[in-house]
Every structure is written in C-alpha cells, then in structure tokens.
Amino acid sequence: MAINVLITSRSFGQVSDEPVKILRENNINYKFKEKHGLMEEKDFLEVIDEFDAIIIGADKINGNALNSSKRLKLICKHGTGVDNIDIDAARKNGIIVTNVPATNSNAVADFTFGLIIDLLRKISDNIISVRNGEWVKTIGVDIYGKTIGIIGFGEIGKRVAKRATGFDMNILAYDPYFIGSSNSFPYVKFVDMDSLLRSSDIVTVHVPLNQNTINLIDEDELNKMKKGAFLVNTSRGGIVNESALYEYLKKGHLAGAALDVLKVEPAQKNNPLLTLENVLITSHIASYSKEALNAVSMICAKNVVKFFSGQSPDFIVA
Ligand code: NAD
C-alpha cells in the first residue's frame, strides 16, 4: 500500500527541493495541509485516517486525534520542541515520535544574540526613526562586560554562552537537569535560579515548555531581576507570564524584553506587549536560517524513508 505523509510545516522543503525529492524518489506520497493557519483537533480528525505519517510544524495534535487514527505510525516534528504533540497518547497508540535536536541550535543562538544586541543598542528603534526622516542619536547600553543569565543549559543555552564569551560577558547558567561536566564550560558559572535572576543584566530563557516550565518566569522571578535588566525568550510562549512581564516593563522595573515566542501565536492585535516601545517581538523565526531549515527538513524526510523501509528513524522522542 502507498505511504501517505501529511506535511503541516510550511517551512518543510521551503529552502530547497532536496527534502521533497527524497520523499518522491522513495515513492512516498506527500500532501501539504490545506488550512492556512495551524491545524486543530477537528482538522486532524477530518483527515487523520488518510495518513501513515505526519511531518508536523507547530500544529497541536492531541489525544483525541491520535486515539482516532487508524493508520498513523510516525510523527516527525519539523523542529526541536515537541510540546504541541500529546506524547503519552502517541505512545499508547504505538505511534513513534521523532524530533530534530541540535540542528537549528546555532541559528537560534545567533538570533538570540541578535535580539540582545538590538534590544540593548536599540538598533530597530533607530532604523525606524531614520526611515521616518529623523536623525536621532539613540543611546543604548553596552553588551560588553555585562552579566548574562542563561536559564536552560542545553543545545541552545550552551551556544548562547559560547557567543557571550566573544562579548567578554560574565556568564551565569541555571539548569537543574544539566548532564555533563561543568569543567567543559570554564567560562560559565553555574548558579541557582535565585542568584541568576538577582545578578544578571540580561536573562535569556532556553528551556522546553512542559508542566514544570509553564510560567517559570512569573511575577516572583521578575521581581527578583535587577532593576533595569532585560529579558529575552526564544524558547516557547507560556514559559514567561506575559501579563506579569507587561506590568514589570510598564512600571520600569525591567528596561526591555525581546520575545520570539508568545503564548498565543500569531500575536493577537490586542496583546498589550505590542504597545510597549521597549519590547521587541519577532514571529517565531529564531530557527529560520536557510541552512538550519534545510537541515531540519532533510532529517525529517530521511526519517520518514528510514521508518517505512524498516529501519529505526533518528531522534526518537517516544
Ligand atoms: P535542549 O533539550 O537541548 O535543552 C533544554 C535544557 O533545558 C536542558 O538542558 C534541560 O535540562 C533544561 N531544563 C529543563 N527544565 C528546566 C528548568 N525548569 N529550569 C532550567 N533548565 C531546565 O533543548 P534546546 O535545543 O536547547 O531548545 C530549548 C527550547 O528552545 C526547545 O525546547 C524549544 O521549545 C525552543 N526552540 C525554539 C526555537 C525558535 O524558533 N524560537 C527553535 C528551536 C527550539
């Protein structure tokens, strides 16, 4: 029987034809989702029986959809975070879930640093003023010599630390599940969350979204941050409590924030954070470099081929 793959990630194969070619050459039928936005439970329920595999983007696939699937065998996340997939339901239904770890980490780390530089030196702000015919002399603050606090010292957090060494920063990290030797990172001081929040000029978040990390940065944590500090989140919306963040920015406790991810994406027009001048919001594009996107698509395509030719796919999550 033919193998049918649903592709819900719009960025799959967007950079080159190679990933699609791999599917085609292996006689795998593929279909991109029809819906313009993210697919939801009812959208999956309508089509799930047609497919053996899904290459999934940010669309949320829940237990009801997975329990009702009759032929689904494989879900390949086109990215790292699998918080949009009900892993327990997949496991119960014998559906293999894979992701693509460490492949877009450099892209995300670069982007995180891009946000940090933009936020502290007000680059976007100034560009907008110049475009509007103003020749203002915007004054920012140095990145050089500041203390950066990295929450979550995984693939991305480690690469952010490496970049921070180039700026002669003091580097703090907090990760209660860190595996490895801190000796491999002599330029990083491992501290508890409290010390990190109280000592950092810039706090940057790189943890997965799960039950333990929802609102990890809430009012208490923002309150502990230094007056005039900056917060950066390129991990997932929901990890930073946006209402609390708004309050702490509005009252001037924090000097600014940069967010690549929001609790509700796309950004809602009435999201109050959009009204603040000291907030940079990007549309979840930290991993969107040509190289990273293509590499992620290639791994997904190869995993589909591997799985349906009887081999074990790479990076099985469940
Ligand atoms: P990773 O699994 O390599 O690292 C995550 C780290 O967070 C781990 O070391 C883990 O021990 C740590 N951690 C877990 N819970 C924690 C907690 N409560 N406090 C402190 N540390 C904790 O993942 P990664 O590749 O570094 O990616 C991190 C997250 O970034 C992903 O889960 C994903 O959600 C997000 N991401 C976003 C984009 C984007 O486009 N914006 C792209 C890729 C990944």
Residues whose N, C-alpha, C, O or C-beta is under 5 A from the ligand:
A	BS01	NAD	T80 G81 A102 V108 I151 G152 F153 G154 E155 I156 G157 Y174 D175 P176 Y177 F178 H206 V207 P208 L209 N212 T213 T234 S235 R236 D260 H284 I285 A286 S287
